[in-house]
Amino acid sequence: MSVEFRQRTPGEYAQILWKRKWLIILPTIAIAVAVAWVVWRLPNVYESTTLLIVKPSNMSKEVVPTLSDVDLSLRINNIGQVVVSRSSLEPLIYKYDLYQPERASKEPMELIIERMRKDISVEVDKSRNDITNAFKISYRERDPRKTQLVTGELADKYVSAQIDAATNSASANKQFIEQQLKQKKDELDEVDRQRLQYMTEHVGSLPNSETSLIGQLAGLREQQKALIADIGRMRDNRTALGKQLNELQQQSEIDKDESVEFRTDIKASPAYGQLVQRKVALEAAIQNMLTTLKPANPDVKAAQAELDATKRAMDEMVASEEAKNERIRKRIEQRPDLRIGGLKSDIQRIDGEITRQQQILDQSSGQIEELQQRINGVPASTVALEALNRDYQTKKGEYDDLLKKKASIDLSAEANVTAQGESLQVIDPANLPAQPVAPKRLLLMALGLAVGACIGLLFAALFEVPRLLTIQTTADAVHYTGLPVLISVPELLTPQEARWRPQRRMLLLFAGIVATVVSIPALALALKITGLLSRLAG
């Protein structure tokens, strides 16, 4: 079964520390002395400070708008980014021969510039109640005179950068507002063109023409009613004339038929009857001759020829009579009836008038439909024109606002040129520092002493912690076994061991002292190479 760890008493821990006192003291001394040695040799760091304020504009706010605190802070931050850029700091490093040890050790310029950025601080100044919108620029360096000169030049860079930023901002704003003005002017012209084009394309359905269109529609409807009435009357008249024409045509047909019935029939004439009798007699004679004679007989042929001549004469008489009757029929049919002709002429005239009136009616209906469409399109035209007008007024308002902004930006740019606008001004020039602000030697030495003590305690723990997990005393035996201790036997040493143990302790102490003395320069060299204390001092 497992037994929990036995907690030691403070007295036992004190005994353990006393037992390992040299293991704690010697590392503490080595580290503390090495740190003190390096700290004491660190160069002094001086800090110079200058105070700048934001000088308010000398012109009215209505003429040149004042920047808000947020805009001003953003502008100062942007200026700060420009001032601490490489292009700004690298010339200062070479001009004032800054960071000589670092440049002598071939440290990259990027790291040197980054270190210089850390040595520069910009913060809002709240120490004076009589000044608002003020900020301090501080710079730390090993040479007090260089520190003062660099701080002053940084302040000058802030002032110059602020003027350049204000000028560039005004120029950029002016260019931007001019582009916006051109764009809005093009949009305004486009809306005006669309409005004019819409009015040209819908000139017949504009809102102001609605009354005129309604009047034209009423007149066309009246005309349409009159045309419909005239067409109806003419159709009734044509129907009556058509009925009369039909009756006259029927009467004319009856009259023609009656005229045809009085034609002569040639077959009933005496001449035709004689020819018929002659034909019958010849046919009977031929039949009698054929009973005794052959067809080739001259008498038979002569009788047959006479019979053929009689038939031809009969046919000619019939054809002549029929031709005569046909001429009479045609003459009767072609004989004009003046009443029918007059009625047809009247009907034709009425049909022409009906066609003409119908065309006028169709045109009138088309005009009515067109007017109705135009009248129906008036609301849509009104809405469309109102939308275009609203769009035009909106664009014009935006254009007018941009014109006002352009005038304000022009005044602001002129104010920046003449130094009448908001600007930065140095009120406390960079001071020449008399006392160093770093390193804090006592604080760093105390820190080295604390670090050395912690490392000594760590060495002692490395030796003693494993022993705490084993049975070392009678109390450990009782705790971990749960049995009473009846007797304890002290450590028995031979005379030689008794003499050697103190000598061994003295040798170990001497070796520790020698190691401590030797480690002090090594630790100091390591701290110097790493630059850890230099960074902490900064």
C-alpha positions in Angstrom: 0.0 0.0 0.0 1.1 3.5 -0.7 2.0 5.9 2.1 1.8 9.7 1.6 4.8 11.9 1.7 6.0 13.0 5.1 5.8 16.7 5.5 8.9 18.3 7.1 8.9 20.9 9.8 10.4 24.4 9.3 13.2 23.4 11.6 14.1 20.4 9.4 14.1 22.6 6.3 16.3 25.1 8.2 18.7 22.3 9.0 18.7 21.2 5.3 19.5 24.8 4.3 22.3 25.1 6.9 23.7 21.8 5.7 23.8 23.1 2.1 24.7 26.7 3.0 27.9 26.8 0.9 26.0 25.4 -2.1 23.6 28.3 -1.8 26.1 31.0 -0.8 28.8 30.5 -3.5 26.5 30.6 -6.6 24.8 33.7 -5.1 28.1 35.4 -4.6 29.3 34.4 -8.1 26.2 35.7 -9.9 25.8 38.8 -7.7 29.4 39.8 -8.2 29.3 39.1 -12.0 26.1 41.2 -12.3 27.5 44.0 -10.2 30.7 44.0 -12.2 28.9 44.2 -15.5 26.3 46.7 -14.2 29.0 49.0 -12.8 30.7 49.1 -16.2 27.5 49.8 -18.1 27.6 53.3 -19.7 25.3 56.0 -18.4 22.1 56.6 -20.4 20.8 60.2 -20.6 17.3 61.3 -21.7 16.3 64.5 -23.3 12.7 65.7 -23.6 11.0 68.3 -25.6 7.4 69.4 -25.4 5.2 70.1 -28.4 1.6 71.5 -28.5 -1.0 71.5 -31.2 -1.4 75.2 -32.0 -5.1 76.0 -32.8 -6.0 77.6 -36.1 -6.0 81.4 -36.2 -9.0 81.4 -38.6 -12.7 80.9 -37.9 -14.0 77.4 -37.6 -16.6 78.3 -40.3 -13.7 79.1 -42.7 -11.2 76.3 -41.7 -12.8 73.4 -39.8 -11.0 72.3 -36.6 -9.7 68.7 -36.5 -11.4 66.5 -33.9 -9.3 64.8 -31.2 -9.6 61.5 -33.0 -8.5 62.9 -36.3 -5.7 64.8 -34.6 -4.5 61.7 -32.8 -4.6 59.7 -36.1 -2.6 62.5 -37.8 0.0 62.6 -35.0 0.3 58.8 -35.1 0.8 58.8 -38.8 3.4 61.5 -38.4 5.1 59.4 -35.8 5.3 56.5 -38.2 7.0 58.7 -40.7 9.4 60.2 -38.2 10.5 56.7 -36.9 10.8 55.2 -40.4 14.2 53.9 -41.5 14.6 56.7 -44.1 14.2 59.2 -41.2 16.3 57.5 -38.5 19.2 56.1 -40.5 20.6 59.5 -41.5 20.4 60.6 -37.8 22.5 57.5 -36.8 25.3 58.5 -39.3 25.0 62.2 -38.7 25.5 62.0 -34.9 27.5 58.8 -34.9 25.0 57.0 -32.7 25.3 53.4 -31.4 29.1 53.1 -32.1 29.6 49.8 -30.3 26.7 48.2 -32.1 27.9 49.4 -35.5 31.5 48.5 -34.7 30.3 44.9 -34.0 28.7 44.8 -37.4 25.2 44.5 -36.0 22.6 44.8 -38.8 21.2 48.3 -39.4 17.7 47.0 -39.0 18.4 45.9 -35.4 20.1 49.2 -34.6 17.1 51.2 -36.0 14.7 49.0 -34.1 16.7 49.8 -30.9 16.6 53.5 -31.7 12.8 53.3 -32.1 12.6 51.8 -28.6 14.8 54.6 -27.3 12.3 57.1 -28.7 9.1 57.7 -26.7 6.1 59.9 -27.6 3.4 60.4 -24.9 0.7 62.8 -24.1 1.8 65.3 -21.5 -0.6 65.7 -18.6 1.7 67.4 -16.2 0.5 71.0 -16.9 -3.1 71.9 -16.6 -2.7 75.1 -18.6 -1.8 73.2 -21.7 -4.0 70.8 -23.6 -3.2 68.8 -26.8 0.4 68.6 -25.8 2.8 65.7 -26.1 6.4 65.0 -25.1 9.2 63.5 -27.3 12.0 61.8 -25.4 15.1 60.2 -26.5 17.8 58.2 -24.6 21.5 58.0 -25.6 24.9 57.6 -23.9 26.1 61.1 -24.8 24.0 63.9 -23.2 24.9 66.4 -26.0 23.9 64.0 -28.8 20.8 63.1 -26.9 19.8 66.8 -26.8 20.6 67.3 -30.5 18.7 64.2 -31.7 15.7 65.1 -29.5 15.5 68.6 -31.0 15.9 67.2 -34.6 13.1 64.7 -33.9 10.9 67.6 -32.8 11.7 69.4 -35.9 10.9 66.3 -38.0 7.5 66.2 -36.3 6.8 69.8 -37.1 8.0 69.4 -40.7 6.1 66.1 -41.1 2.9 67.8 -39.7 3.2 70.6 -42.3 3.9 68.1 -45.1 1.0 65.9 -43.9 -1.4 68.8 -43.7 -0.3 70.0 -47.2 -0.4 66.6 -48.7 -3.7 65.9 -47.0 -5.1 69.1 -48.4 -3.7 68.4 -51.8 -5.1 64.8 -51.7 -8.4 66.0 -50.5 -8.5 68.7 -53.2 -7.7 66.1 -55.9 -10.2 63.7 -54.5 -13.0 66.3 -54.2 -12.2 67.5 -57.8 -12.6 63.9 -59.0 -15.8 63.6 -57.1 -17.0 66.9 -58.5 -16.3 65.7 -62.1 -18.1 62.5 -61.4 -21.1 64.2 -59.9 -21.2 66.7 -62.7 -21.1 63.9 -65.3 -23.9 62.1 -63.3 -25.9 65.4 -63.2 -25.5 65.9 -66.9 -26.5 62.3 -67.6 -29.7 62.7 -65.5 -30.5 66.0 -67.3 -29.9 64.3 -70.6 -32.2 61.4 -69.7 -34.9 63.8 -68.5 -34.7 65.7 -71.8 -34.7 62.5 -73.9 -37.7 61.2 -71.9 -39.6 64.4 -72.4 -38.8 64.3 -76.2 -39.8 60.7 -76.6 -43.1 61.1 -74.5 -44.0 64.6 -75.6 -47.6 63.5 -76.2 -48.1 62.0 -72.7 -46.5 64.6 -70.5 -48.4 65.7 -67.4 -49.1 69.2 -68.7 -50.8 67.8 -71.9 -53.4 65.7 -70.1 -56.2 68.4 -70.3 -55.6 68.9 -74.0 -55.6 65.2 -74.6 -58.9 64.7 -72.8 -60.5 67.5 -74.9 -59.2 65.9 -78.2 -60.6 62.6 -77.0 -64.1 64.0 -76.3 -64.1 65.7 -79.8 -63.1 62.4 -81.5 -65.7 60.5 -79.6 -68.4 62.9 -80.8 -67.1 62.6 -84.4 -67.1 58.8 -84.0 -70.8 58.9 -82.9 -71.7 61.1 -85.9 -69.8 58.8 -88.4 -71.5 55.7 -86.9 -74.9 57.4 -87.4 -74.1 58.4 -91.0 -72.9 55.0 -91.9 -76.0 53.4 -90.4 -78.2 55.7 -92.3 -76.4 55.1 -95.6 -76.5 51.3 -95.0 -80.3 51.5 -94.5 -80.6 53.6 -97.7 -78.4 51.0 -99.6 -80.6 48.2 -98.3 -83.7 49.9 -99.7 -82.0 50.6 -103.0 -80.8 47.1 -103.2 -84.3 45.8 -102.6 -85.6 48.1 -105.4 -82.8 46.9 -107.7 -83.6 43.3 -107.1 -87.3 43.9 -107.9 -86.4 45.7 -111.1 -84.0 43.0 -112.2 -86.6 40.3 -111.6 -89.1 42.3 -113.6 -86.6 42.8 -116.4 -85.9 39.1 -116.6 -89.6 38.4 -116.8 -89.9 41.0 -119.6 -87.0 39.4 -121.5 -88.5 35.9 -121.1 -91.8 37.2 -122.5 -90.0 38.8 -125.4 -88.3 35.5 -126.2 -91.5 33.6 -126.3 -92.7 35.8 -129.2 -89.9 34.6 -131.4 -90.8 32.7 -134.8 -90.3 29.0 -135.2 -89.0 28.2 -138.7 -90.2 24.6 -138.5 -93.8 25.9 -138.5 -93.3 28.0 -141.7 -94.8 26.8 -145.0 -91.4 26.8 -146.7 -90.0 24.5 -144.1 -93.1 22.3 -144.4 -92.6 22.0 -148.2 -89.0 20.9 -147.6 -90.2 18.3 -145.1 -92.8 17.0 -147.6 -90.1 16.9 -150.3 -87.8 15.0 -148.0 -90.4 12.4 -147.1 -91.3 11.9 -150.8 -87.6 11.5 -151.8 -87.0 9.0 -149.0 -90.0 7.0 -150.1 -88.9 7.1 -153.7 -85.4 5.9 -152.8 -86.8 3.1 -150.8 -88.9 1.9 -153.8 -86.0 2.1 -156.2 -83.8 0.2 -153.9 -86.2 -2.7 -154.0 -85.5 -3.1 -157.7 -82.3 -1.2 -158.2 -78.8 -1.2 -156.8 -77.5 1.9 -154.8 -75.0 2.5 -157.6 -77.8 3.1 -160.0 -77.7 6.6 -161.5 -81.4 7.2 -160.7 -80.8 6.1 -157.1 -77.8 8.4 -156.9 -79.7 11.3 -158.4 -82.6 10.8 -155.9 -80.1 10.5 -153.1 -78.3 13.7 -154.1 -81.6 15.6 -154.2 -82.5 14.2 -150.8 -79.2 15.4 -149.4 -79.7 18.8 -150.9 -83.2 19.0 -149.3 -81.7 18.1 -145.9 -79.1 20.8 -146.3 -81.7 23.3 -147.2 -83.7 22.3 -144.1 -80.6 22.6 -141.9 -79.7 26.0 -143.3 -83.2 27.3 -142.7 -83.1 26.0 -139.1 -79.6 27.5 -138.5 -80.5 30.8 -140.1 -83.6 31.0 -137.9 -81.7 30.1 -134.8 -79.1 32.7 -135.6 -81.8 35.3 -136.1 -83.4 34.3 -132.8 -80.1 34.5 -131.0 -79.5 38.0 -132.3 -82.9 39.0 -131.1 -82.3 37.4 -127.7 -79.0 39.2 -127.4 -80.4 42.5 -128.5 -83.2 42.1 -125.8 -80.7 41.2 -123.2 -78.3 44.0 -124.1 -81.1 46.5 -124.1 -80.3 48.8 -121.2 -82.7 49.5 -118.3 -82.2 53.1 -117.2 -83.9 52.5 -113.9 -81.6 49.6 -113.0 -78.6 51.6 -114.1 -79.6 54.5 -111.9 -80.2 52.3 -108.9 -76.8 50.6 -109.4 -75.2 54.0 -109.7 -76.8 55.1 -106.5 -75.8 51.9 -104.7 -72.2 52.3 -106.0 -72.1 55.9 -104.8 -73.5 54.9 -101.4 -71.0 52.0 -101.1 -68.2 54.4 -101.9 -69.4 56.9 -99.3 -69.8 54.1 -96.7 -66.2 52.9 -97.4 -64.9 56.5 -97.1 -66.9 57.1 -93.9 -65.7 53.7 -92.5 -62.1 54.7 -93.2 -62.7 57.9 -91.4 -64.3 56.0 -88.6 -61.3 53.6 -88.5 -58.9 56.5 -88.4 -61.0 58.1 -85.7 -60.9 54.8 -83.7 -57.2 54.6 -84.1 -56.8 58.2 -83.0 -59.1 57.5 -80.0 -57.0 54.4 -79.0 -53.8 56.4 -79.4 -55.2 59.2 -77.3 -56.3 56.7 -74.7 -52.9 55.2 -74.6 -51.3 58.6 -74.3 -53.7 59.5 -71.5 -53.1 56.2 -69.8 -49.4 56.9 -70.1 -49.6 60.3 -68.4 -49.5 58.8 -64.8 -46.5 56.6 -65.8 -44.8 59.7 -67.4 -45.6 61.7 -64.3 -44.0 59.1 -62.0 -41.0 58.7 -64.4 -40.5 62.5 -64.6 -40.8 62.8 -60.8 -38.2 60.1 -60.4 -35.9 61.8 -62.8 -36.5 65.2 -61.2 -35.9 63.7 -57.7 -32.7 62.1 -59.0 -31.7 65.4 -60.6 -32.3 67.3 -57.4 -30.4 64.7 -55.4 -27.4 64.8 -57.7 -27.6 68.6 -57.7 -27.6 68.7 -53.9 -24.6 66.4 -53.8 -22.9 68.5 -56.4 -23.6 71.7 -54.4 -22.3 70.1 -51.2 -19.1 69.1 -53.0 -18.7 72.6 -54.2 -18.9 73.9 -50.6 -16.5 71.2 -49.5 -14.1 72.2 -52.3 -14.2 75.8 -51.2 -13.6 74.8 -47.6 -10.6 72.5 -48.7 -9.2 75.3 -50.8 -9.3 77.7 -47.8 -7.8 75.0 -45.6 -5.0 74.4 -48.1 -4.4 78.2 -48.3 -4.4 78.3 -44.5 -1.8 75.5 -44.3 0.4 77.3 -46.8 0.3 80.5 -44.8 0.6 78.7 -41.4 -2.9 79.9 -40.3 -4.3 76.4 -39.7 -3.7 73.9 -36.9 0.0 73.1 -36.5 2.6 71.7 -34.1 4.8 74.1 -32.2 7.7 73.4 -29.9 7.2 75.3 -26.6 9.9 73.5 -24.5 13.1 72.9 -26.5 15.1 69.7 -25.9 17.0 70.0 -22.6 20.6 69.0 -22.0 20.4 66.2 -19.5 22.7 66.5 -16.4 22.0 63.3 -14.7 21.7 59.8 -16.3 18.3 58.1 -16.2 19.8 54.6 -16.6 21.0 52.1 -15.7 19.4 51.6 -12.2 22.6 50.0 -10.8 21.3 49.2 -7.3 18.1 47.7 -8.6 20.1 45.6 -11.1 22.5 44.5 -8.4 19.7 43.5 -6.2 18.1 41.6 -9.1 21.5 39.8 -9.6 21.6 38.9 -5.9 18.1 37.5 -6.0 18.8 35.5 -9.2 22.0 34.1 -7.6 20.1 33.1 -4.4 17.4 31.4 -6.5 20.1 29.4 -8.5 21.8 28.4 -5.2 18.5 27.2 -3.8 18.0 25.2 -7.0 21.4 23.6 -6.6 20.6 22.7 -3.0 17.3 21.3 -4.1 18.9 19.1 -6.7 20.9 17.4 -3.9 18.3 17.3 -1.2 15.0 16.5 -2.9 16.0 12.9 -3.8 17.0 12.4 -0.1 13.6 13.6 1.0 12.0 10.7 -0.7 14.1 8.1 1.2 14.3 7.1 4.9 16.9 9.2 6.5 15.8 9.6 10.1 13.9 7.6 12.8 10.9 9.9 12.1 10.9 8.7 8.5 11.1 5.1 9.6 8.1 5.4 11.9 6.1 7.3 9.2 6.7 5.0 6.3 6.8 1.6 8.2 4.2 2.3 10.8 6.3 0.5 13.4 7.9 1.9 16.6 11.6 2.4 16.6 13.1 0.5 19.6 16.7 1.6 19.2 18.8 3.8 16.9 22.5 3.2 16.2 24.6 6.3 15.4 27.0 6.3 12.4 30.2 4.6 13.4 33.4 5.9 11.9 36.9 4.6 12.0 39.7 6.9 13.2 40.9 7.4 9.7 37.4 8.2 8.4 36.9 10.6 11.3 40.1 12.4 10.4 39.3 12.4 6.6 35.8 13.8 6.8 36.7 17.4 8.0 39.6 17.5 5.5 37.2 16.4 2.7 34.7 19.2 3.6 37.5 21.8 3.6 38.7 20.6 0.2 35.2 20.8 -1.3 34.7 24.3 0.2 38.1 25.4 -1.3 37.1 23.9 -4.7 33.8 25.7 -4.5 35.5 29.0 -3.7 37.9 28.5 -6.6 35.1 27.7 -9.0 33.2 30.7 -7.7 36.2 33.0 -8.3 36.8 31.5 -11.8 33.1 31.7 -12.8 32.7 35.4 -12.0 34.7 36.6 -15.0 33.1 34.0 -17.2 29.5 35.0 -16.1 30.4 38.7 -16.6 31.7 37.9 -20.1 28.5 36.0 -20.9 26.3 38.8 -19.7 28.3 41.3 -21.7 28.1 39.3 -24.9 24.4 38.6 -24.6 23.6 42.2 -23.7 20.9 41.0 -21.3 21.7 43.6 -18.7 22.1 46.3 -21.3 18.5 45.6 -22.4 17.3 45.5 -18.8 19.1 48.8 -18.1 17.4 50.4 -21.1 
